Amino acid sequence: MTFLAANLQLTIPQTVALMGGHTVGRASRSESGYQGVWKGRADTFSTGYYVSLLSLPWHNDVSSFNGKAVNQWSVPRRPGGGGGGGPAPGGGGAADAIMLNSDMQVRMN
């Protein structure tokens, strides 16, 4: 949050509102190199993004997209293929839940 405040002159409430935009939508590997959703249902507004961000056991994953490193966070899978954190808040499984470094910065601040 200090990065956003210092570089974009955003207040903490403004940063929280901006990050809350992740409550809808999804990332597509073919468009951005990232793959997944920020909460279980990508088509409704809810607090699921913030609940997922703070409650699931995130693991850093690095892959490649167009020759560049893509760094995203996911929920470790349990043996047998399920998401490590159980169902993602807001419906859906945790297996396809993602966070980006910017999301994790909010969690760690």
Buried (B, 14 or more C-beta within 10 A) or exposed (E): BEEBBEEEEBEEEEBEEBBBEBBBEBBEEEEEBBBBBBBBBBEEEBEBBBBBBEEBEBEEEEEEBEEEEBEBBBBBBEEEEBBBBEBBBBBBBBBBBBBBEEBBBBEEE
